[in-house]
Amino acid sequence: MAITVQEIAEKLQLSKSTVSKALNNASDVNENTRKMVVDEAIRMGYNLKNLKTQAKKRLCIFIENMDYDNIEQFAYEIILGFKSEALQNNYDVDIVPFTMNNKTKYKYDDYLLDNKYSGGFLLGFSFHDSFIQQLNNTIYPTVLLDNYIDNENVAWVGTDSYEGIQKAVNYLISQGHTKIALLNGGYNSRVSHERFYAFHAAMADHNLTVPDELIGRGDYTENCAERIVPGFLKYDVTAIVCANDKMAFGAIRELRRLGKSVPEDVSIIGYDNLPLASYTYPALTTIHQSRLELGKAAFFVLQKIFDGIPINKMLLKPRLIIRDSVSCIIKEK
């Protein structure tokens, strides 16, 4: 059912006329109110075609290997944040989902030229992907999520994985854990490489080494925990750091299947802070990425490239969210 102006007004506790004016760029609505209304309209799923903007410029979001249909999915708020900033700067935004079957037909610069896009934002691509490699020579301002291309027209936005993993490891060690495993993503992901090296560095800061057997490679889905977690238990781990929340959910499920309790037997830390993390059982301790702000940052960086400022990367700060999936095992003296 389509979202109405009245519903937006009720959510924000504003008058219907104020919301209508804000959505239509009326001059008698202040900028802060207009921004708040547009942000909430986008978040609620209001039909952007109803907005009477004077948008002439267009941007494209290419997305692969990420879901974005609802707020529980990782890319949802990233796209909301990007769209919100784009809309308020008179850009229309289109989303082009990629699959292995349709990828080869796209030539990046040709596609942007033919469809009159001014620039692009790419989410979910592996760093060795042939489509990504086209960006080595692109003339179009482009932003990548958690990926890098050596081109002044291309920038990288993300959350600082080194700091995030360090926060997770430091917290576990503060709770008495030293046998800690990493359930990581696959070899084709740049962010997986970062989290791998960050984990080793954080453990080394505490004079702890990590056997190869305590590093698991998955695919950022819940199901990958089924084949990896049993191997961790052979080495009596007391805690597992997971490279995303979905793998953490899978690890908790697999531990239960094996007769283990979380956090009494094994503590779990996730990464992302998806909405589901706060109401799973146990509620998940995790590293928070502000996905809405990531989307806004991506547009900000794109604007700077439009202005001729070659930005290499912008990393947001992560936060440790402490809930119930980590236990303290420090023995009392």
Beta strands, then each sheet from edge to edge (+ up, - down):
strand 1: 57-63
strand 2: 91-97
strand 3: 119-123
strand 4: 142-145
strand 5: 154-159
strand 6: 180-184
strand 7: 215-217
strand 8: 239-242
strand 9: 267-272
strand 10: 285-288
strand 11: 313-316
strand 12: 319-321
sheet 1: 2+ 1+ 3+ 4+ 5+ 11+
sheet 2: 7+ 6+ 8+ 9+ 10+ 12-
end
